Amino acid sequence: MKQKQNFLQLFNPKSIAIIGASGTKGKVGNMIAQNITSHKYAGDVFFVNPKRTKILGKKVYKSLAEIDELIDCAVVVVPGKFVEDVIKESINFCKNFVVISAGFGETGPEGHNREITLQKLAQEQNINILGPNCLGFLTPAIGLNASFAEGLPDIGQTAIISQSGALAVAVMDKAREESIGFSAVVSIGNKMQIGAAELIEYFRQDKDTDTIALYLEGVDRGQLFLKSIAKAVKDGKKIIVLKAGKTGEAQEAIALHTGSLAGSDDIFSAALEKVGAIRAESMSDFFALIRFAQYYKNPISGIASVGILTNAGGPGVLATDIVAGQEGVKMSRLSSETKSVLTKKLPAAASVHNPIDLLGDATLDRYEIGLKKLISDKTVDIILVLLTPQDQTPVDDIAKMIIQLQAKTKKLIITSFIGGQRVRVAVDNMNKSSVLHFNSPKTALSAAASFIKTRQIFSITKKTVTQDRIDFVQKIITKIKDRESLYFQECDNIAKKYNLPISKFWDITLGLDAKNHVKYPCVIKVDNPNVLHKTDRGGVILPINNLRELDKARKILLERFEENGTRIIAQPMLKIKTELIIGLKRDPVFGVVIVAGLGGIYTEIFKKVNFYISPLSIKEIQNILLNGELSFLFSGERGENSYNLDAISNIIYNMYMMGIENSQITAIDINPLLVYNDDKEDVAVDFKIVL
Amino acid sequence: MKQKQNFLQLFNPKSIAIIGASGTKGKVGNMIAQNITSHKYAGDVFFVNPKRTKILGKKVYKSLAEIDELIDCAVVVVPGKFVEDVIKESINFCKNFVVISAGFGETGPEGHNREITLQKLAQEQNINILGPNCLGFLTPAIGLNASFAEGLPDIGQTAIISQSGALAVAVMDKAREESIGFSAVVSIGNKMQIGAAELIEYFRQDKDTDTIALYLEGVDRGQLFLKSIAKAVKDGKKIIVLKAGKTGEAQEAIALHTGSLAGSDDIFSAALEKVGAIRAESMSDFFALIRFAQYYKNPISGIASVGILTNAGGPGVLATDIVAGQEGVKMSRLSSETKSVLTKKLPAAASVHNPIDLLGDATLDRYEIGLKKLISDKTVDIILVLLTPQDQTPVDDIAKMIIQLQAKTKKLIITSFIGGQRVRVAVDNMNKSSVLHFNSPKTALSAAASFIKTRQIFSITKKTVTQDRIDFVQKIITKIKDRESLYFQECDNIAKKYNLPISKFWDITLGLDAKNHVKYPCVIKVDNPNVLHKTDRGGVILPINNLRELDKARKILLERFEENGTRIIAQPMLKIKTELIIGLKRDPVFGVVIVAGLGGIYTEIFKKVNFYISPLSIKEIQNILLNGELSFLFSGERGENSYNLDAISNIIYNMYMMGIENSQITAIDINPLLVYNDDKEDVAVDFKIVL
């Protein structure tokens, strides 16, 4: 792949130039010059500055043209307005640029124009530009700090991609004391040309990278972003995403009922889940997940069994509570062999059931006996070693023993030594020696569960677009002027083309005529494209038992909705068993999104909904139905029959295809969809299409 | 109060004796002797051991009788079987004993008997015994460590009461490095005579104690425990409870539907909420709450407004997300004065809206300007200062400035310096100087919210027990033999006495007679005390439209339930609007507990229930209804009328009184209670009473 080649040169350059290097302490051009030269980077380093001759004792060039060799990567630190010229004159000598300079899209319209020009230049000239307005990048494995953040992190297998330079600095600082290493730290700044998707795609192919952790403040080109993650996860990479602005984003105008259920942040979460990425809930969660990922090398599938070793009953029970309350993990029941061996070797008062209580006076040997048995016990996937520093507890020796045993086993050992000074040395030693220690077992187990629960349900299916129904819809839509949503009759026609079951209806705007064989009891409703919430506005009257009542109600509605174009329809009264609500919206980032959940009067109270992100297959829809908020429909709760999974998933799929095939449709709402668990067919009572 | 007097002598003794002091290193009797003498304790210390003459260079007495003065507190470390004798011979010289010795209730039946004898002795002789099987206690203010845990914590205002010695040790160790101090640390061991309630009552009256933090593995005498907390909270003490065994406890046998909704752990949580205590969810939560309590001196009522100061946009937005997602706190909108001053004093690129972004190159002065404004801004209750260690950031100076400003203001400042080594010194300094620092803003804000949300709804109301209805119920119950639950007719009679609205019914076991004017359509049901889940067992047939259908259905049910005593009843078919489920159970710890929530087919799926703990008043019931899981009934969701709060709260109260007045009743179930938001009266369709 081209991108792989290019970025390899960018992040692993054999030669690097700093255009705008400075000798003045405190200036960014000086910091970067210092950072590049003060670590073990073995490539050629060139300082470029037309006004200087020596910086940090090194020769300074006037431009790249003066340098005898081609440059793999140039870091640009000149003021924003000069960036374009500098790059133009460097293009023959270098293809990869890191623009540290600010003064682009993050400032006013002038900067914005500057950024657009720069972007065009990059495209036309086929060069890579990281930034602008970024911190730079660091590649610890080659001793390269091409940023203005001090220091160089340890070498590791996690690539950090950060939209905030400050956050990258803080992560690196914190990482050092917890022995977290990085394959790369990349600040993406304004992500003009190189954004999250491009970097995920690059690090997916980097064999030194095992985990890609992203801090993002916004996502664009959602489908590309998801595709890059999906491919990376399929290749065995772990993807962790922290996104700011969960609650801050303005919700879009809400036209339809389902719209109010679909906040853009929920859609982002559903999208990550779809492709098997893990979303961090907070900065501390982000750190915890990165730390955990570094130790989580052998994926556990299904639900992980936890075996607990402790020298204090209380913490053991508390940890058991945490396991029981955490999805994705459960307490191991321990093999009978483990129990019988432990019964022989541990004191009589010890508990050999999980959690294994070694008692307060437990010394090294008891911990060793217990840990060895848990390592060999096949019922155990994860071992949690708890320790409280009693006066009799040889804390440091126990840590050493754990370090030795962890080195010999692939089974994950999580330690949690509870205390302060008394456990300090042991904890530091474990951190340095690849034993995972968490102050809080809760944080550790919740991180574990995040990774274990992750399932990729992303499915790229070849969609067969059906031209004749597109033409049919086009014909209806092109006729529509001066309104943004459709009449029930139009919706009915379109729904039928897409095999969506829609309730029978009769147009009684002008009263009953020969063609209208209304059956009683029935419901009558206003039908006007401008009336979207008809129940709330008194646009539904029921029950109607005879012609007299029907005519009276018809007149009431015509008076109540005297707007132009009001029609009145009648529908049969249907038996209600369970009401669902299914909607479609066109998300600016991820495209067609379906939201489906429990309807009826409690829709907003319970918010039992899931989001379905493009691309969708029937299989993926069924997967979400069976495991999501509506799973109770199919699990036979209280001996009830299951609802019709095929029928409901087909309705969702067909609505999805209606959105995919007709880009003028911006939203669709079925509310309610009546579903049954006997032989009755599911039916949409109300159906709205918004353009 | 007597207890106060006694415990004062116990925990603040002027003289202390160690009965069983030992000269052998490693023995508990030696550790305690060392601990008592190696700190600044200024009282008289006596070692007692008939077999020794000198320990640690001090004279050893054969018994308390030999000592010239009376002893305030005696720590007993002799083997369990000798404890009783030792206390008996000491009783004339000392009234307060701390029994460290094990070998009591925690072992087999022999130990259990020993404990019962000891308890009797304590009662008869009117002496205090802490333990047995405990770690001892520590009173830092007088330099006293009367335990076998090493060291002495800092002096502070938090009393720790722990049912696990190991946990107390770990808490003290961790506390030291986070500058948490204690007024007392008490290990309660088997809590034979002195348990949580007694100690809460004592520390409530201790002016040096501001927070009481309890680690408990079980609670008995629930009402006494709650009363002690309620009084302490009223006196301004903060109560934090960590309880092990959330999920581990066996659920009691579930006879009734509501029983399955009422796990004992949910009841414990509801009980703590009732009295204004805060429940810690995990050990790390416990630490966080204790730390927070130490700094939270000026209770904030309502919802706390948070003002955020940051030098990096990302962390600011992330913290905003946390505030928005956390009940009990909200983002301050900042006064216009604050905004205009900051606009003048900060660089143009800075954001003067909350979160205030001081920019990456923010130095001391910008932080100081921002912090001073937030301190003076009355729209701000809590200030959160975020910092990422940029190269330009004078981290330590900023910390010093915060320390100075916090000393001058009562407003709570929470700091979160994000990083490792670069923020280490600053964080240590803040910890030492009464500035609250949390690594994770999320933990800090969630702790804050726990304290802010706390409301005591405990109400001791004089219950007027009504003798005539008790006699009425007694008459019915005493007649019942060979069955544990009541016929519908009996329930109906009792319900009417308690003003509980119960659906009309007709006994049609023998078919229709002159007295039975059944109205159609109706429902017919089996009525047999042994059939508790009649719907699940096919004991309900509907609709019944005429005599022929009724007779057919009656025969079907009689065949289906051919058990002895089966009766058949008919009830009118009622319009269903909303179904509730209300039950009563007699909890072994807390007594009569009511569970009330949403009924119908989704009862188990949504679990929208609350627990109502004794003692109850109508006011407290309404408080829970209006703020709990059923609040949507009264909030006019989607323009709906409110349901009848008075009617529903009266039903709960009357059921509660039925339980209080009739101790033979162990459970009651109304399922469903049909409630309406028009003029219809609420009505219980099914009513079960279990003895």
Interface residues (C-beta under 8 A of the other chain):
Chain A: G26 M31 F148 A149 E150 Q163 S164 G165 A166 L167 V169 A170 D173 K174 A175 R176 E177 E178 Y215 E217 L242 A244 G245 K246 T247 G248 E281 S282 M283 S284 D285 N311 A312 G313 G314 P315 V317 L318 T320 D321 I322 A324 G325 G360 T388 P389 Q390 D391 I418 G419 G420 Q421 R422 V423 N439 S440 P441 K442 T443 D536 I601 E604 I605 F606 F632 E637 R638 G639 E640
Chain B: M31 F148 A149 E150 Q163 S164 G165 A166 L167 V169 A170 D173 K174 A175 R176 E177 E178 Y215 E217 L242 A244 G245 K246 T247 G248 E281 S282 M283 S284 D285 N311 A312 G313 G314 P315 V317 L318 T320 D321 I322 A324 G325 G360 T388 P389 Q390 D391 Q392 I418 G419 G420 Q421 R422 V423 N439 S440 P441 K442 T443 D536 I601 E604 I605 F606 F632 E637 R638 G639 E640
